[in-house]
Amino acid sequence: MKDLSGRQVAFEPTCDMGGLKKVSSERIEELKRQIAELKGRWPAHSVPPAMFQQLEELEEELEKELRKAAEGRTDAQASSRGGL
């Protein structure tokens, strides 16, 4: 699997929730790092459209991962309370 910058990244799906949270957390941190790195290269003037597009894609993916992580916590909390 390749990330948005084209680098090869390892992805191993897990079946246990602990592993899933770890993968999700690591992915969130990687996306944040990529966004920070992109913003560090951001020119003061005349930003290329490709940079805007890359930032939008990274931010959308980060939002999706954050939602998944929040839903996972909500599901885990509900199951520990007997489904409430």
C-alpha positions as CSV (number, residue, x, y, z in Angstrom):
1,M,0.0,0.0,0.0
2,K,1.3,3.5,-0.8
3,D,0.6,6.7,1.1
4,L,-0.3,10.0,-0.5
5,S,3.3,10.9,-1.0
6,G,3.9,7.7,-3.0
7,R,6.0,6.0,-0.3
8,Q,5.4,2.3,0.3
9,V,3.9,1.7,3.7
10,A,3.1,-1.6,5.5
11,F,-0.5,-2.3,6.3
12,E,-1.4,-5.4,8.2
13,P,-5.1,-5.7,9.2
14,T,-5.7,-6.9,12.7
15,C,-8.6,-8.7,14.2
16,D,-8.2,-7.6,17.8
17,M,-9.5,-4.2,18.9
18,G,-6.2,-3.3,20.6
19,G,-4.3,-3.8,17.4
20,L,-6.9,-1.9,15.5
21,K,-6.7,1.1,17.8
22,K,-2.9,1.0,17.5
23,V,-3.0,1.0,13.7
24,S,-5.6,3.8,13.7
25,S,-3.6,5.8,16.2
26,E,-0.4,5.3,14.2
27,R,-2.2,6.3,10.9
28,I,-3.6,9.5,12.6
29,E,-0.1,10.4,13.8
30,E,1.3,9.7,10.3
31,L,-1.3,11.9,8.7
32,K,-0.7,14.7,11.1
33,R,3.1,14.5,10.4
34,Q,2.4,14.6,6.6
35,I,0.2,17.7,7.0
36,A,2.8,19.4,9.1
37,E,5.5,18.5,6.6
38,L,3.4,19.9,3.7
39,K,2.6,23.1,5.6
40,G,6.4,23.5,6.3
41,R,7.0,23.5,2.6
42,W,4.1,25.9,1.9
43,P,5.3,28.9,0.0
44,A,4.3,32.4,1.2
45,H,3.0,33.3,-2.3
46,S,1.7,31.4,-5.4
47,V,0.9,28.1,-3.8
48,P,0.7,25.4,-6.5
49,P,-2.8,23.8,-7.0
50,A,-1.3,20.4,-6.4
51,M,-0.2,21.4,-2.9
52,F,-3.8,22.6,-2.1
53,Q,-5.2,19.3,-3.4
54,Q,-2.7,17.3,-1.4
55,L,-3.5,19.2,1.8
56,E,-7.3,18.7,1.2
57,E,-6.8,15.0,0.7
58,L,-4.7,14.6,3.8
59,E,-7.1,16.6,5.9
60,E,-10.1,14.6,4.6
61,E,-8.3,11.3,5.4
62,L,-7.4,12.5,8.8
63,E,-11.0,13.5,9.5
64,K,-12.1,10.0,8.4
65,E,-9.6,8.3,10.7
66,L,-10.5,10.5,13.6
67,R,-14.2,9.6,13.1
68,K,-13.4,5.9,12.9
69,A,-11.3,6.2,16.1
70,A,-14.1,8.0,17.9
71,E,-16.7,5.5,16.8
72,G,-14.4,2.7,18.0
73,R,-14.2,4.3,21.4
74,T,-18.0,4.8,21.5
75,D,-18.6,1.1,20.5
76,A,-16.1,-0.1,23.1
77,Q,-17.7,2.1,25.8
78,A,-21.2,0.9,24.9
79,S,-20.2,-2.7,25.0
80,S,-18.6,-2.3,28.4
81,R,-21.8,-0.8,29.7
82,G,-24.0,-3.6,28.4
83,G,-24.8,-2.0,25.1
84,L,-26.1,1.3,26.4
